[in-house]
Amino acid sequence: MLENRVYNFSAGPSMLPESVLTKIQGELLNYNGSGMSILEMSHRSKTYQEVFDATEAAFRRVMKIPDNYKILFLQGGATLQFASIPLNLMKTGKADYIVTGSFAKKAAAEAKKYGDVHIAATGEAENFTRIPRQEELNLRPDADYVHICFNNTIYGTHWDYIPDTGNVPLVADMSSCILSEEVDVSKFGMIYAGAQKNIAPAGLTIVIIREDLAGYANEKIPVVMDYATLIKNDSMYNTPSTFPIYVCKLVLEWIEELGGISELEKINKAKAKELYDFLDSSKMFVNPVSAESRSLMNVTFKTESDDLNAEFVKAAAAEGLLTLKGHRAVGGMRASIYNAMPREGVTKLVKFMADFEKKNG
Ligand SMILES: *Cc1c(COP(=O)(O)O)cnc(C)c1O
């Protein structure tokens, strides 16, 4: 491990694999014999085009993305997609949203500016502690799409099933779980994610879209948001986020070296299980999420006392376990254990929690 490196449990931007950081460092000043840094390179250069093409090809391999889906490398975060989605996909002006947390709610609020938005289910009354079951979804068969947030970063919940939306395309925000588990892309019309949690540094947004869904944009849409234009120009209608795309390539190669997403999923399940098993046995810390809806990526927990929570976060930081404070909407603590968090980080956290409980219990 790099000297002085901590375990950073930040929800995002978050840890990158150490081997990727070392590789970036080694290549930073002179990329592949070009005599310049990748940071300085034109996105239209042959050398950069190779990086870009390799990134796209690796994404397709790693996520097993079918040929009739396009991958876009964009900017503006998942938040810009909250507006891009209705502006592109509202063919007839109506969409269904399932509200399972803060980001799902923000996505619905943004879409409401552009059309008829129906909330097909909301977990707000239960403080978003579980994902609604299929029979609780009040879906409209004539909606243009159904929007879900597949992993709820703040509340620590995750869809344990893919909802059946009939012929209505399913659109999923996967910002905090993309590349963490195997997903059947063909079940979705569109998948999108900000990169800064599981893919790359901040400044890149990935959109994976079924080709036939593009081309129906509102005529007033800003051109950089129009999926058809972006597809036609291979994500280079304007300058893409060149450096994060390069890091994305290195992260995808790291996943392939590990044995692909199926292997990563096993590791992620083992990491999450270690933490949830401890929480279930603890008399001090509790996790409020229903068992079937627990996230593999964001684990929330708290003690009975705000003072004790604050003390925990401070004492953990002194041990090199950083950024464990929960989101202000939930309070308590949150451990984000994305792909790049080593198993050792989780084990160290669990041991620290057990010691803290003994001392303060
Ligand atoms: C972080 C996050 C967002 C916001 O992403 P930005 O890149 O900041 O726009 C949206 N949705 C989910 C699920 C997130 O985790």
The ligand as a MOL file (V3000), in Angstrom:
LIG
                    3D

  0  0  0     0  0            999 V3000
M  V30 BEGIN CTAB
M  V30 COUNTS 15 15 0 0 0
M  V30 BEGIN ATOM
M  V30 1 C -23.9820 11.1620 -6.7880 0
M  V30 2 C -25.2580 10.8390 -7.4080 0
M  V30 3 C -25.9280 11.7370 -8.2500 0
M  V30 4 C -25.4120 13.1120 -8.5280 0
M  V30 5 O -24.3490 13.0540 -9.3980 0
M  V30 6 P -23.6310 14.3670 -9.9520 0
M  V30 7 O -22.5250 13.7830 -10.7480 0
M  V30 8 O -23.1540 15.1390 -8.7560 0
M  V30 9 O -24.5970 15.1170 -10.7550 0
M  V30 10 C -27.1020 11.3160 -8.8380 0
M  V30 11 N -27.6170 10.1010 -8.5970 0
M  V30 12 C -27.0100 9.2190 -7.7770 0
M  V30 13 C -27.6170 7.8850 -7.5490 0
M  V30 14 C -25.8150 9.5620 -7.1600 0
M  V30 15 O -25.2100 8.6840 -6.3440 0
M  V30 END ATOM
M  V30 BEGIN BOND
M  V30 1 1 1 2
M  V30 2 1 2 3
M  V30 3 2 2 14
M  V30 4 1 3 4
M  V30 5 2 3 10
M  V30 6 1 4 5
M  V30 7 1 5 6
M  V30 8 2 6 7
M  V30 9 1 6 8
M  V30 10 1 6 9
M  V30 11 1 10 11
M  V30 12 2 11 12
M  V30 13 1 12 13
M  V30 14 1 12 14
M  V30 15 1 14 15
M  V30 END BOND
M  V30 END CTAB
M  END
